[in-house]
């Protein structure tokens, strides 16, 4: 039989034979070995070269290429800016797209989300951490980016709800010309804590840590899921708390790690971190959608994805599960977002969300 073609669209991941490709293949190999899939699968990989360094056109063309190659499902357009521009084409071409984006501006019949964060959820959890620790007056570094604007809108709402005062706000681009000056202005507000709301490039490239070090400013500080750019080096996130998705209390995360090492004789990329388990769950979701698909087409896979219920998740806390529905394409359920901290160059677990009423 001809293999089922599945597309991968994203410059964030490596190519054929790389660590993430191995993670994806492990999920599909396990499904075939366990009889969940009875047909071979062929991966088609496109690097995307989308926003912000590339272009929206590159991301759109990449998706169309994968569809033209015969892929009946695609995972990718992982960032919010690319998901927003590719999503309409998934709906038009009737091929499901599974994205990791956090924006609410990605939606449609063929748009599914396994979020590597959530703009509204991140902001709410940030405020929860501030309240838990008694930080009632905060300074905010707010970034002009697709996610940054959405983060701040939810953050301001939640601060009003929970009685947190925003003492000062500095609005910056993704490449601020003088970040030190912006942070100096925030420090003068003498707030209890610093909050960063943005995509995360200024943290990933070390600019944020350098600016804080030069100021000699070491406030309690927290950011959203831009925190998971710790993939670029834990040292760049020293002292930060952030929204994470790797939980030592989730037995499936450790089971994934053990089986990966047994299969490939090495750790997953940059282990320990959340992205390998998220990549694994993404592949598993495609497997489960194919298993449930009434016919092996784009619309058939869509129907299969919408029939997933209470699928155990390696990502997030121990109560995280995955489920879909005809009008419910946000697939993670439960405690899928949590808190992490980088301390002394290591990733540490900071805790799960705690109800406050």
Helices and strands as residue ranges (DSSP letters): E 4-9, H 19-33, E 41-46, H 56-68, E 73-76, H 80-93, E 96-99, E 111-113, H 119-132, E 137-143, H 146-162, E 165-172, H 179-187, E 193-197, H 201-204, H 207-215, E 221-223, G 225-232, G 234-237, E 241-244, H 251-264, H 274-292, H 298-305, E 311-312, E 321-322, E 332-333, E 338-343, E 346-352
